[in-house]
Amino acid sequence: MEVSKVSDARILSLIPHRPPFLWVDKIISLSATVIETEKTIAEDLDVFNGHYPGNPLMPGVLLCEAIFQSGALLLAESFSGTDNDKIPVLTRITDTRFKRRVMPGETISIEVKLVDTISSVSILKGKARVGSELAVKTEFCCALIDP
C-alpha cells in the first residue's frame, strides 16, 4: 500500500508520541517494509536555548528519535490487525553515525527499512538526510509490547 502525505491525525493514530515530543511531521510514503517521513526543525525550539546558544545545532539524539519514531510508524502500520493493541518500544541502538549538522529551519527526510522480525522484535535501519546530504544513520531494534 502506497500512501502520500498522510495527515498528522494518521500519525497520532499509529504511535503514542505527542507534541512536544513528536518528531515526525508527515509520512511521504509507506509500504510493508519501508517508510519515508519528514520533519522540519522549527527555529524556535526550546532545545536551542541550551544546545549551543548563539550557534544552535539540532541534538543528534533527537535526530535519532525522529528515525525511531518513523520506525515505530512503519511497525504500527505493518502489524496493524495482528498486534494493533501493542506499542513499539526501542530495545537496541547500534552502528549510529553522525555525518552532517542539522540546523534550525532545515527539513530532514527520513527513511527507515524493516530488515527482519524475529518473534516480537523487529530489526530496522534508518537514515536522515538534509537534501541529498546524509545527516545520520543508525540501526535499531523495537519490540512490540502491551501498553
C-alpha positions as CSV (number, residue, x, y, z in Angstrom):
1,M,0.0,0.0,0.0
2,E,1.5,3.4,-1.0
3,V,0.3,6.4,1.0
4,S,1.1,10.0,0.1
5,K,1.2,12.9,2.5
6,V,-0.6,11.2,5.4
7,S,-2.2,13.7,7.8
8,D,-1.0,14.3,11.4
9,A,-4.2,12.6,12.6
10,R,-2.9,9.4,10.9
11,I,0.5,9.7,12.7
12,L,-1.3,10.3,16.0
13,S,-3.4,7.2,15.5
14,L,-0.4,5.0,14.9
15,I,2.1,5.9,17.7
16,P,1.7,7.2,21.2
17,H,4.1,10.1,20.8
18,R,2.6,13.6,21.1
19,P,3.9,17.2,20.9
20,P,6.3,18.5,22.1
21,F,8.0,15.1,21.7
22,L,6.6,14.2,18.2
23,W,9.5,14.3,15.8
24,V,7.6,13.3,12.5
25,D,5.6,15.9,10.6
26,K,4.3,13.8,7.8
27,I,4.5,10.5,6.1
28,I,5.7,10.8,2.5
29,S,5.4,7.1,1.5
30,L,4.7,3.8,3.3
31,S,5.0,0.2,2.2
32,A,5.2,-3.1,4.2
33,T,8.9,-2.7,4.7
34,V,9.9,1.0,4.1
35,I,8.7,4.3,5.3
36,E,9.7,7.8,4.2
37,T,8.9,10.7,6.5
38,E,9.8,14.4,7.0
39,K,10.4,16.7,9.9
40,T,11.0,20.4,9.7
41,I,13.2,21.6,12.5
42,A,11.5,24.7,13.9
43,E,13.8,27.6,14.5
44,D,12.1,28.4,17.9
45,L,12.5,25.0,19.6
46,D,13.3,25.4,23.3
47,V,16.2,23.0,23.0
48,F,18.2,25.6,21.0
49,N,18.2,27.9,24.1
50,G,20.6,25.5,25.8
51,H,22.2,23.4,23.0
52,Y,25.0,25.6,21.6
53,P,23.4,29.0,22.4
54,G,24.2,31.5,19.7
55,N,25.1,28.7,17.4
56,P,22.1,26.4,17.5
57,L,22.5,22.8,16.5
58,M,19.9,20.1,16.5
59,P,20.9,17.4,19.1
60,G,21.9,14.1,17.5
61,V,19.8,12.2,20.0
62,L,16.7,14.0,18.7
63,L,17.6,13.3,15.1
64,C,17.8,9.6,16.1
65,E,14.4,9.9,17.9
66,A,12.9,11.1,14.6
67,I,14.2,8.0,12.9
68,F,13.0,5.8,15.8
69,Q,9.5,7.3,15.6
70,S,9.4,6.8,11.9
71,G,10.3,3.1,12.5
72,A,7.5,2.9,15.1
73,L,5.1,4.2,12.4
74,L,6.3,1.6,10.0
75,L,5.8,-1.2,12.5
76,A,2.4,0.1,13.7
77,E,1.2,0.1,10.1
78,S,2.9,-3.2,9.2
79,F,1.4,-5.1,12.1
80,S,-2.0,-3.4,12.2
81,G,-4.7,-6.0,12.5
82,T,-2.3,-8.5,14.1
83,D,-0.8,-6.8,17.2
84,N,-2.7,-3.5,16.9
85,D,-3.1,-3.2,20.6
86,K,0.7,-3.4,21.1
87,I,3.1,-0.4,21.0
88,P,6.7,-0.5,19.6
89,V,9.4,0.2,22.2
90,L,13.1,0.8,21.3
91,T,15.3,-2.0,22.7
92,R,18.7,-1.6,21.0
93,I,20.7,1.0,19.1
94,T,23.8,0.0,17.1
95,D,26.1,1.4,14.5
96,T,25.0,5.1,14.7
97,R,27.0,7.6,12.7
98,F,26.6,11.4,12.5
99,K,27.7,12.8,9.2
100,R,26.3,16.3,9.0
101,R,25.0,19.0,11.3
102,V,21.3,19.8,11.2
103,M,20.4,23.4,11.8
104,P,17.2,25.2,12.8
105,G,14.9,25.7,9.8
106,E,16.1,22.7,7.9
107,T,13.9,19.8,6.9
108,I,15.1,16.3,7.4
109,S,14.0,13.4,5.1
110,I,13.9,10.1,6.9
111,E,13.9,6.6,5.5
112,V,13.5,3.5,7.6
113,K,13.7,-0.1,6.3
114,L,12.5,-3.2,8.1
115,V,15.3,-5.7,7.9
116,D,13.8,-8.6,9.8
117,T,11.3,-9.6,12.5
118,I,12.0,-12.4,15.0
119,S,9.1,-13.1,17.3
120,S,8.0,-9.7,18.7
121,V,11.4,-7.9,17.9
122,S,12.0,-6.0,14.7
123,I,15.4,-5.0,13.3
124,L,15.4,-1.7,11.4
125,K,17.9,0.6,9.6
126,G,17.3,4.3,9.3
127,K,18.8,7.4,7.7
128,A,18.0,11.1,8.0
129,R,19.1,13.5,5.2
130,V,19.0,17.2,4.6
131,G,18.6,17.5,0.8
132,S,20.9,14.9,-0.6
133,E,23.4,15.0,2.3
134,L,23.3,12.2,4.9
135,A,23.0,13.6,8.4
136,V,22.8,10.4,10.5
137,K,22.3,6.7,10.0
138,T,21.5,4.1,12.6
139,E,20.4,0.5,13.1
140,F,18.0,-0.3,15.9
141,C,15.5,-2.8,17.3
142,C,12.0,-2.4,18.5
143,A,9.9,-4.8,20.5
144,L,6.1,-4.8,20.4
145,I,4.8,-4.7,24.0
146,D,1.5,-4.4,25.8
147,P,0.6,-0.8,26.6
